[in-house]
């Protein structure tokens, strides 16, 4: 969720910067969008690791039965 918010904020800043000719604001928007992408990727990795650990535990418990 935080990644999506950063991406939206970045889109707005970048658009405002382009519309006003403010390269600094435009670049800050691009940075916010990139930061949002990194946050989304990190969350995907956390979710994947959590699921893998859960599945491995489930398989281990089943093998003991």
C-alpha positions in Angstrom: 0.0 0.0 0.0 2.8 2.4 0.9 4.4 1.8 -2.5 1.2 2.7 -4.3 0.9 5.9 -2.4 4.5 6.9 -3.3 3.8 6.1 -6.9 0.7 8.2 -6.9 2.4 11.1 -5.2 5.3 10.8 -7.6 3.0 10.9 -10.6 1.4 14.1 -9.3 4.8 15.7 -8.6 6.2 14.7 -11.9 3.1 16.0 -13.8 3.2 19.2 -11.9 6.8 19.7 -12.5 6.4 19.1 -16.3 3.4 21.4 -16.4 5.3 24.2 -14.7 8.7 23.6 -16.2 10.1 22.8 -12.7 12.7 20.1 -13.4 13.4 19.7 -9.7 9.8 18.9 -8.8 9.6 16.6 -11.9 12.7 14.7 -10.8 11.4 14.4 -7.2 8.3 12.9 -8.7 10.3 10.4 -10.6 12.2 9.5 -7.4 9.0 9.0 -5.5 7.7 6.7 -8.2 10.9 4.7 -8.1 10.8 4.5 -4.3 7.2 3.2 -4.6 8.4 0.5 -6.9 11.1 -0.6 -4.5 8.6 -0.7 -1.7 6.2 -2.8 -3.8 9.0 -5.2 -4.7 10.2 -5.5 -1.1 6.6 -6.4 -0.1 6.4 -9.0 -2.8 9.6 -10.6 -1.6 8.4 -10.6 2.0 5.1 -12.2 0.9 6.9 -14.8 -1.1 9.3 -15.7 1.7 6.4 -15.9 4.2 4.5 -18.2 1.8 7.5 -20.4 1.2 8.2 -20.8 4.9 4.5 -21.5 5.6 4.4 -24.2 2.8 7.6 -25.8 4.0 6.3 -26.0 7.6 3.0 -27.4 6.3 4.9 -30.0 4.3 7.1 -30.9 7.3 4.1 -31.3 9.6 2.4 -33.5 7.0 5.5 -35.7 6.6 5.6 -36.3 10.4 2.1 -37.7 10.3 
